[in-house]
Amino acid sequence: METIYIPRLLSKSEQTEVIEFDEFIPNLASLTPVRGRLQVTHQGTYLEVKAKAETIVTLTCHRCLKQYNHRLVLNSSELIWLDKEADRPDTNPIEMKVEFEDLVETLSPTGSFSPSDWLYEQLCLAEPHKQICDAKCVGIIVNDANTESSETISDSRWASLAALKRQLP
């Protein structure tokens, strides 16, 4: 997706640019291309960005550590404020006090907007917080240390821990 030069939006019909896409997003590890529609509208003092998209990504289960495919569906919108101060190089010091009202996305009104970067960020935020492969997932099965079969480890990733436990008195 091409970067959108913000002042160019003012000359578009209804000050809106609509992008239909079916492509892989850089840095997003997806199995299928991201398909969808993105709309950017210049509203004078802010950009209104809306997107509907979907793809399939491979996630790792937080319980059993197995990989599984997950359909990622995005239906997102955001207001990005246009601020002349947004491009100043000294506005990002290492340590600064930020007011709650300042926690908004801003761009320069004479700058540009990267749809692919915005879409990447939104898709990352849409990934499930708890990545569980199945509602019935029991996690990694480890044999109880008190049973006769404690020497058999069902998951080889626990072998180092079992060897360490045998060395302890």
C-alpha positions as CSV (number, residue, x, y, z in Angstrom):
1,M,0.0,0.0,0.0
2,E,1.3,3.4,-0.9
3,T,1.8,6.1,1.7
4,I,-1.0,8.8,1.6
5,Y,0.2,12.4,1.4
6,I,-2.3,14.2,3.8
7,P,-2.7,17.5,1.9
8,R,-3.6,15.4,-1.3
9,L,-6.7,14.1,0.6
10,L,-8.2,17.6,0.4
11,S,-8.5,17.5,-3.4
12,K,-10.2,14.1,-3.4
13,S,-13.9,13.5,-3.7
14,E,-15.4,13.9,-0.2
15,Q,-11.8,14.3,1.0
16,T,-11.7,10.5,1.2
17,E,-9.4,7.8,-0.1
18,V,-10.6,4.2,-0.1
19,I,-8.1,1.3,-0.5
20,E,-9.1,-2.2,-1.3
21,F,-6.3,-4.6,-0.5
22,D,-5.3,-8.3,-0.7
23,E,-1.7,-8.5,0.2
24,F,0.8,-9.6,2.8
25,I,1.6,-6.9,5.4
26,P,5.4,-6.5,6.1
27,N,6.4,-7.9,9.5
28,L,3.0,-9.6,10.1
29,A,3.5,-13.4,10.1
30,S,0.3,-14.4,8.4
31,L,-0.5,-17.5,6.4
32,T,-2.8,-15.8,4.0
33,P,-2.8,-12.3,2.5
34,V,-4.6,-9.6,4.5
35,R,-7.8,-8.9,2.7
36,G,-10.0,-5.9,3.3
37,R,-10.9,-2.3,2.8
38,L,-9.4,0.8,4.4
39,Q,-10.9,4.3,4.3
40,V,-9.1,7.5,5.2
41,T,-11.1,10.7,5.4
42,H,-9.7,14.2,6.0
43,Q,-12.0,15.9,8.5
44,G,-10.2,19.3,8.7
45,T,-8.4,18.9,12.1
46,Y,-8.2,15.1,12.1
47,L,-8.1,12.0,9.9
48,E,-10.8,9.4,10.3
49,V,-9.4,6.0,9.5
50,K,-11.7,2.9,9.2
51,A,-10.7,-0.6,8.2
52,K,-12.3,-4.0,7.8
53,A,-9.8,-6.8,7.2
54,E,-9.1,-10.4,7.8
55,T,-6.3,-12.9,7.6
56,I,-5.1,-16.2,9.2
57,V,-2.1,-16.1,11.6
58,T,-0.3,-18.8,13.5
59,L,-0.2,-18.4,17.2
60,T,1.4,-20.3,20.1
61,C,-0.9,-21.6,22.8
62,H,0.0,-20.2,26.2
63,R,-1.0,-23.4,27.9
64,C,0.5,-26.2,25.9
65,L,2.9,-24.3,23.6
66,K,1.5,-25.9,20.4
67,Q,1.1,-23.7,17.4
68,Y,-2.4,-23.3,15.9
69,N,-4.0,-21.2,13.2
70,H,-6.3,-18.3,14.2
71,R,-8.6,-16.3,12.0
72,L,-7.9,-12.6,12.7
73,V,-10.8,-10.3,12.0
74,L,-10.4,-6.6,12.2
75,N,-13.2,-4.0,12.3
76,S,-11.4,-0.9,13.5
77,S,-11.6,2.9,13.4
78,E,-9.4,5.6,14.8
79,L,-9.2,9.4,14.8
80,I,-5.7,10.7,14.2
81,W,-5.3,14.4,15.1
82,L,-3.5,16.7,12.7
83,D,-1.0,18.9,14.7
84,K,1.6,21.2,13.3
85,E,3.9,20.3,16.2
86,A,3.8,16.5,15.4
87,D,6.9,16.6,13.2
88,R,9.2,18.6,15.6
89,P,12.3,16.6,16.3
90,D,12.5,17.7,19.9
91,T,9.0,16.5,20.9
92,N,10.3,13.0,21.8
93,P,12.7,13.5,24.7
94,I,13.8,10.5,26.8
95,E,11.9,11.7,29.8
96,M,8.8,13.9,29.7
97,K,5.6,14.4,31.6
98,V,2.6,13.4,29.5
99,E,-0.9,14.5,30.4
100,F,-3.8,12.0,29.8
101,E,-5.3,14.3,27.1
102,D,-2.0,14.0,25.2
103,L,-2.3,10.3,24.7
104,V,-3.6,10.5,21.2
105,E,-2.1,9.8,17.8
106,T,-1.0,12.9,15.9
107,L,0.4,13.5,12.5
108,S,1.5,16.7,10.8
109,P,-1.1,18.2,8.5
110,T,1.6,18.5,5.8
111,G,2.9,15.0,6.4
112,S,1.9,11.6,5.3
113,F,-0.1,8.6,6.6
114,S,1.1,5.0,6.1
115,P,-1.9,2.7,5.7
116,S,0.3,-0.5,5.9
117,D,1.9,0.6,9.2
118,W,-1.5,1.5,10.7
119,L,-3.0,-1.7,9.5
120,Y,-0.1,-3.7,11.0
121,E,-0.5,-2.0,14.4
122,Q,-4.3,-2.6,14.4
123,L,-3.9,-6.3,13.5
124,C,-1.3,-6.8,16.2
125,L,-3.8,-5.2,18.7
126,A,-6.5,-7.5,17.4
127,E,-4.6,-10.7,18.3
128,P,-6.2,-12.4,21.3
129,H,-4.6,-11.6,24.7
130,K,-5.0,-15.2,25.9
131,Q,-3.8,-17.4,23.1
132,I,-5.4,-20.8,23.9
133,C,-5.6,-23.4,21.1
134,D,-8.8,-25.0,22.4
135,A,-11.2,-24.4,25.3
136,K,-10.4,-27.9,26.5
137,C,-6.6,-27.5,26.4
138,V,-5.1,-28.9,29.6
139,G,-1.6,-27.6,29.0
140,I,1.7,-29.4,29.1
141,I,1.2,-32.8,30.7
142,V,4.0,-33.6,33.2
143,N,4.0,-36.8,35.1
144,D,3.8,-36.6,38.9
145,A,7.2,-36.9,40.6
146,N,5.8,-39.4,43.1
147,T,4.6,-42.0,40.6
148,E,6.6,-44.9,39.2
149,S,6.6,-43.4,35.7
150,S,8.3,-40.2,36.8
151,E,11.3,-40.9,34.6
152,T,9.1,-40.8,31.5
153,I,8.6,-37.2,30.4
154,S,5.7,-36.6,28.1
155,D,7.2,-33.4,26.7
156,S,11.0,-33.4,25.9
157,R,11.2,-29.7,26.8
158,W,11.0,-30.7,30.5
159,A,14.0,-33.1,30.3
160,S,16.5,-30.6,31.5
161,L,14.3,-29.7,34.6
162,A,13.9,-33.4,35.4
163,A,17.7,-33.9,35.2
164,L,18.2,-31.0,37.5
165,K,15.7,-32.4,40.0
166,R,17.5,-35.7,40.1
167,Q,20.8,-33.9,41.1
168,L,19.1,-32.3,44.1
169,P,19.3,-34.2,47.4
